[in-house]
């Protein structure tokens, strides 16, 4: 599937998975959950998780309204 064909949620999932991998590597490398880089990646991941949840919730509520 090309990036042009991806939905917003697909793009968010891709970015979240990428950040999860980065976070895992950073924690392993720095051996600390409070390291500045680890916290930075975690906070960025949090923003994408919230965007994804809002998108899914919006889609679900629209579907319920239409029924």
Buried (B, 14 or more C-beta within 10 A) or exposed (E): EEEEEEEEEEBBBEBBEEBBEBBEEBBEEEEEEEBEBBBEBBEBBEEBBEBBEEBEEEEEEEEEEEE
